[in-house]
Amino acid sequence: MQEFFSSIFYPIEELLGFVLETLYSLTDMLGIGSYGLAIILLTILVKMCLYPLTVKQIKSMKAMQELSPKMKKIQEKYKDNPQVMQQKIGQLYSDAGVNPLAGCLPLLIQMPILMGMYYALFNFQYPTPEAAMFLWLPSMSEPDPWHILPVLAAATTYLQTAQTSDMSQTQMKMMAYFMPLFIGFISWSFASGLVLYWVAMNCCQIVQQWWMYRGKEKPGKAKAKKEET
């Protein structure tokens, strides 16, 4: 199964592998040749290229969160009449100018690139043992012996989720806790280079989301203020 999916994303994997080698050569020209730094630079480059899609995805997600209280009222009021419920929800989307599928398309476009990135690092062969070393990591092709990266992966996943989620909702709160634990668990045995990519990607996403939400309140906070008044 692993080989099957790897073959699907092979062209993207090869392209990203080439870019990774180019970025490593760039760091080497600067006298700090490092595949770890090249992985971080590649992640930043990919996230910058995907930024317009990220903006659309976050805006759609934010709009759906803002409509969530109204949707709940409609679902409670017309729970015995599913047909009318669907009509009312459709009208709610139409009046708000929201397409519930708008957030899926950017994600679907990003997935092949992100999966290609995953396999590029999963299958990457470092030329020498010394080249695979980075900071405290003796080898980025092996799990982090100090388990620092898995902890960072879990922490940044939580921050990224909590940054845009309405934590007043039980389902969102459960997801905000479950996903980081799951990511931390699977990262425990993953190659350090792959987990480094995940941490760098999360950090880029956190910065992008902060930039988009600067000066604005999350839906959950806005809702709590309205209830207080």
C-alpha positions in Angstrom: 0.0 0.0 0.0 2.9 2.4 0.9 4.5 1.7 -2.5 1.2 2.2 -4.3 0.6 5.7 -2.9 4.3 6.5 -3.4 4.0 5.7 -7.1 1.0 7.9 -7.5 2.8 11.0 -6.1 6.1 10.0 -7.7 6.3 13.0 -10.1 5.7 15.5 -7.3 8.1 13.6 -5.0 10.8 13.8 -7.6 10.3 17.5 -8.2 10.3 18.3 -4.4 13.4 16.1 -4.0 15.2 18.1 -6.7 14.2 21.4 -5.0 15.4 20.0 -1.6 18.8 19.2 -3.2 19.0 22.7 -4.8 18.2 24.3 -1.4 20.9 22.2 0.2 23.4 23.3 -2.4 22.4 26.9 -1.6 23.0 26.4 2.1 26.3 24.7 1.2 27.4 27.7 -0.8 26.7 29.9 2.2 29.0 27.7 4.3 26.2 26.1 6.4 25.4 23.1 4.3 22.5 21.4 6.1 19.6 19.2 4.9 17.7 20.1 8.1 17.8 23.8 7.1 17.0 22.8 3.5 13.9 20.9 4.7 12.7 24.0 6.7 13.3 26.3 3.6 11.5 23.8 1.3 8.5 23.8 3.7 8.4 27.6 3.8 8.6 27.7 0.0 5.7 25.2 -0.4 3.6 27.1 2.2 4.2 30.4 0.4 3.1 28.9 -2.9 0.0 27.4 -1.3 -0.8 30.6 0.6 -3.7 31.8 -1.7 -5.4 28.4 -1.3 -4.8 28.5 2.5 -6.5 31.9 2.6 -9.6 30.6 0.8 -9.7 27.5 3.0 -9.5 29.5 6.3 -12.0 32.1 5.1 -14.5 29.4 4.3 -13.9 27.6 7.6 -14.3 30.9 9.5 -17.6 31.6 7.6 -19.0 28.2 8.4 -18.1 28.6 12.1 -19.9 32.0 12.2 -23.0 30.3 10.7 -22.9 27.4 13.1 -25.2 28.9 15.8 -27.9 29.7 13.2 -27.6 26.3 11.7 -28.1 24.7 15.1 -31.3 26.7 15.6 -32.6 25.6 12.2 -31.7 21.9 12.9 -33.6 22.0 16.2 -36.6 23.8 14.8 -37.0 21.6 11.8 -35.6 18.3 13.1 -38.9 16.5 12.3 -38.9 17.9 8.7 -35.6 17.1 7.0 -36.7 18.5 3.7 -37.6 21.9 5.1 -34.4 21.8 7.2 -32.3 21.4 4.1 -34.1 24.2 2.3 -33.6 26.6 5.3 -29.9 25.7 5.6 -29.5 26.2 1.8 -31.2 29.6 2.1 -28.9 30.5 5.0 -25.8 29.7 2.9 -27.2 31.7 0.0 -28.1 34.8 2.1 -24.6 34.7 3.7 -22.9 34.1 0.4 -21.2 31.0 1.7 -20.4 27.8 -0.3 -20.0 24.9 2.2 -17.8 23.1 -0.4 -15.5 26.1 -0.9 -13.1 25.0 1.8 -12.8 21.5 0.3 -11.4 22.5 -3.1 -8.3 24.3 -1.8 -7.6 21.3 0.5 -8.0 18.9 -2.4 -5.6 20.9 -4.5 -3.0 21.1 -1.6 -3.2 17.3 -0.8 -1.1 16.0 -3.7 1.6 18.6 -3.0 1.6 17.8 0.7 1.6 14.0 0.1 4.4 14.4 -2.4 6.3 16.3 0.2 5.6 13.5 2.7 7.0 10.8 0.3 9.9 12.9 -0.8 11.1 13.1 2.8 10.0 9.6 3.7 12.0 8.0 0.9 14.9 10.5 1.0 18.4 9.1 1.0 21.0 11.3 2.7 24.4 11.0 0.8 26.4 10.5 4.0 25.7 9.9 7.7 27.1 13.4 8.5 24.7 15.0 6.0 21.8 13.4 7.9 22.8 15.1 11.2 21.0 18.3 12.3 21.2 20.2 15.6 20.7 17.5 18.3 19.6 14.9 15.8 22.3 12.2 15.1 20.3 11.2 11.9 17.2 12.7 10.3 16.5 9.3 8.7 15.9 7.9 12.2 13.4 8.8 15.0 14.4 11.7 17.3 16.2 9.9 20.3 15.3 12.8 22.6 11.6 12.8 21.4 11.7 16.6 21.2 10.3 16.8 17.7 7.3 14.6 18.4 6.4 16.9 21.4 6.9 20.0 19.1 4.7 18.3 16.5 1.9 17.7 19.0 2.2 21.2 20.5 2.2 23.1 17.2 -0.7 20.9 15.9 -2.7 22.0 19.0 -1.8 25.7 18.6 -2.8 25.6 14.9 -6.1 24.0 15.7 -7.0 26.1 18.7 -6.0 29.3 16.8 -9.0 29.0 14.4 -11.5 26.6 16.2 -14.4 27.6 18.3 -13.2 25.9 21.6 -16.6 26.5 23.2 -18.0 23.7 21.1 -17.4 20.2 22.6 -16.7 18.5 19.3 -14.1 21.1 18.3 -12.5 20.9 21.8 -12.2 17.1 21.5 -10.7 17.4 18.1 -8.2 20.0 19.3 -7.0 17.6 22.0 -7.2 14.3 20.0 -5.3 15.4 16.9 -2.2 16.6 18.7 -2.0 13.4 20.7 -2.4 11.3 17.6 0.3 13.3 15.7 2.6 13.1 18.6 2.1 9.3 18.9 2.8 8.5 15.2 5.7 11.0 15.1 7.4 9.0 17.9 8.6 6.4 15.4 8.8 8.5 12.2 12.1 9.7 10.7 13.2 13.0 12.2 13.4 14.7 8.8 9.7 14.0 8.2 8.7 15.2 11.7 10.9 18.3 11.2 8.8 19.1 8.0 5.6 18.7 10.0 6.7 21.1 12.7 8.0 23.6 10.2 4.7 23.3 8.3 2.7 23.9 11.5 4.8 26.9 12.4 4.2 28.4 8.9 0.5 27.7 9.2 0.3 29.4 12.7 2.0 32.5 11.3 -0.3 32.6 8.3 -3.4 32.2 10.4 -2.2 34.9 12.9 -1.6 37.2 9.9 -5.2 36.6 8.6 -6.8 36.9 12.1 -4.8 39.8 13.3 -7.1 42.4 14.8 -10.0 40.0 14.6 -11.7 37.7 17.1 -12.3 34.0 16.7 -15.9 33.1 16.3 -16.0 31.5 19.8 -14.8 34.6 21.5 -17.2 36.8 19.6 -20.0 34.5 20.5 -19.1 34.6 24.2 -19.1 38.4 24.2 -22.5 38.5 22.6 -23.9 36.1 25.3 -22.4 38.2 28.1 -24.1 41.4 26.7 
